[in-house]
Amino acid sequence: MKEKLEQDYLLLKKQLAWLEISLNECEIIGIKEKYSIEEFGKFETLCSRYSRGIDFLIRKIFRSLDEYEFENQGTLIDVVNNAHKRGLFSDIQEMRIMKDVRNTIAHEYIEDELVEVFEEVLNYSAILKQIINTTLKYIQKL
């Protein structure tokens, strides 16, 4: 189980690195009324990396921590609650909103509607980055 957690740790670091690249690019662009094709592409990439990051964190890393620490393997709500108890993030409601933003991204197929989530994704990507860093430190201590 320790080997699996070590592998998950390395994969989470990679997720963080890709998220940071997109986050930095999109912070430079900022929120606008209209985006160039290149700018839109960068935000779309951030949305994808944000979505994958949230999924990977909750479905893979938080579950792996539960397994490693012999927590009951329950629902995703249980997994998130256990991560909250570990102090990996401070606001459980904010984590639910972050997951909802991910769901919105996954279901937006129209360009104009995707643009509407760019500001949220930009803000929540910075929070996701903090949560990932906190989680990496937590795993290192194990």
C-alpha positions as CSV (number, residue, x, y, z in Angstrom):
1,M,0.0,0.0,0.0
2,K,2.9,2.3,0.7
3,E,4.2,1.9,-2.8
4,K,0.8,2.8,-4.2
5,L,0.7,5.9,-2.1
6,E,4.3,6.8,-3.3
7,Q,3.2,6.4,-6.9
8,D,0.1,8.5,-6.3
9,Y,2.3,11.2,-4.8
10,L,4.4,11.4,-7.9
11,L,1.3,11.5,-10.1
12,L,-0.2,14.3,-8.0
13,K,3.0,16.3,-8.4
14,K,2.7,16.0,-12.1
15,Q,-1.0,17.1,-12.0
16,L,0.1,20.1,-10.0
17,A,2.9,21.0,-12.4
18,W,0.5,21.0,-15.4
19,L,-2.2,22.9,-13.4
20,E,0.4,25.6,-12.5
21,I,1.5,26.1,-16.1
22,S,-2.0,26.7,-17.2
23,L,-2.9,28.8,-14.2
24,N,0.1,31.1,-14.7
25,E,-0.8,31.6,-18.4
26,C,-4.4,32.4,-17.6
27,E,-3.6,34.7,-14.7
28,I,-1.6,36.8,-17.2
29,I,-4.5,36.8,-19.7
30,G,-7.0,37.7,-17.0
31,I,-10.8,37.8,-17.3
32,K,-12.1,39.6,-20.4
33,E,-15.2,40.2,-22.4
34,K,-13.7,38.6,-25.5
35,Y,-10.8,36.2,-25.9
36,S,-8.5,35.6,-28.9
37,I,-8.5,32.0,-30.2
38,E,-5.1,31.5,-28.4
39,E,-6.4,32.9,-25.1
40,F,-9.6,30.8,-25.3
41,G,-7.5,27.8,-25.9
42,K,-5.3,28.5,-22.9
43,F,-8.4,28.9,-20.7
44,E,-10.0,25.7,-22.1
45,T,-6.8,23.9,-21.2
46,L,-6.9,25.3,-17.7
47,C,-10.5,24.1,-17.4
48,S,-9.5,20.6,-18.5
49,R,-6.5,20.5,-16.1
50,Y,-8.7,21.8,-13.3
51,S,-11.3,19.1,-13.9
52,R,-8.7,16.4,-14.1
53,G,-7.0,17.7,-11.0
54,I,-10.3,17.7,-8.9
55,D,-11.2,14.2,-10.1
56,F,-7.7,12.9,-9.4
57,L,-7.5,14.4,-6.0
58,I,-10.9,13.2,-4.8
59,R,-11.3,9.9,-6.6
60,K,-7.7,8.7,-6.5
61,I,-5.6,10.5,-3.8
62,F,-8.3,11.0,-1.1
63,R,-9.4,7.4,-1.6
64,S,-5.8,6.1,-1.4
65,L,-5.3,8.0,1.8
66,D,-8.5,6.4,3.2
67,E,-7.2,3.0,2.2
68,Y,-3.7,3.7,3.6
69,E,-5.1,4.9,6.9
70,F,-7.7,2.1,7.1
71,E,-10.7,4.4,6.8
72,N,-14.0,3.0,5.8
73,Q,-14.3,3.0,2.0
74,G,-17.5,4.9,1.6
75,T,-19.1,7.3,-0.8
76,L,-17.4,10.3,-2.4
77,I,-19.0,12.4,0.3
78,D,-17.3,10.2,3.0
79,V,-14.0,10.5,1.1
80,V,-14.3,14.3,1.1
81,N,-15.3,14.4,4.7
82,N,-12.3,12.3,5.7
83,A,-10.0,14.6,3.8
84,H,-11.5,17.5,5.6
85,K,-10.9,15.8,8.9
86,R,-7.3,15.4,7.9
87,G,-7.0,19.1,7.4
88,L,-6.3,18.9,3.7
89,F,-8.7,21.8,3.1
90,S,-10.6,24.2,5.4
91,D,-14.0,24.7,3.8
92,I,-16.1,21.6,2.9
93,Q,-18.7,23.7,1.2
94,E,-16.1,25.3,-1.0
95,M,-14.9,21.8,-2.0
96,R,-18.4,20.9,-3.1
97,I,-18.6,24.1,-5.2
98,M,-15.3,23.2,-6.8
99,K,-16.6,19.8,-7.7
100,D,-19.8,21.5,-9.1
101,V,-17.6,23.8,-11.2
102,R,-15.9,20.7,-12.6
103,N,-19.3,19.2,-13.4
104,T,-20.3,22.4,-15.2
105,I,-17.1,22.3,-17.3
106,A,-17.8,18.6,-18.2
107,H,-21.2,19.5,-19.5
108,E,-20.6,22.7,-21.4
109,Y,-20.4,22.2,-25.1
110,I,-21.1,25.7,-26.2
111,E,-18.2,28.1,-26.3
112,D,-20.0,31.1,-25.0
113,E,-21.2,29.2,-21.9
114,L,-17.8,27.8,-21.2
115,V,-16.4,31.4,-21.1
116,E,-18.8,32.1,-18.2
117,V,-16.9,29.7,-16.0
118,F,-13.4,31.0,-16.7
119,E,-13.4,33.4,-13.7
120,E,-14.5,30.6,-11.3
121,V,-12.0,28.2,-12.8
122,L,-9.2,30.8,-12.4
123,N,-10.2,31.4,-8.8
124,Y,-10.7,27.8,-7.8
125,S,-7.6,26.6,-9.6
126,A,-5.5,28.7,-7.2
127,I,-7.4,27.1,-4.3
128,L,-7.0,23.6,-5.9
129,K,-3.2,24.3,-6.1
130,Q,-3.1,25.1,-2.4
131,I,-5.1,21.9,-1.5
132,I,-2.8,19.8,-3.7
133,N,0.3,21.3,-2.0
134,T,-1.2,20.6,1.5
135,T,-2.0,17.0,0.4
136,L,1.5,16.5,-0.9
137,K,2.9,17.6,2.5
138,Y,0.5,15.4,4.3
139,I,1.6,12.4,2.2
140,Q,5.2,13.2,2.8
141,K,4.7,13.0,6.5
142,L,3.2,9.5,6.2
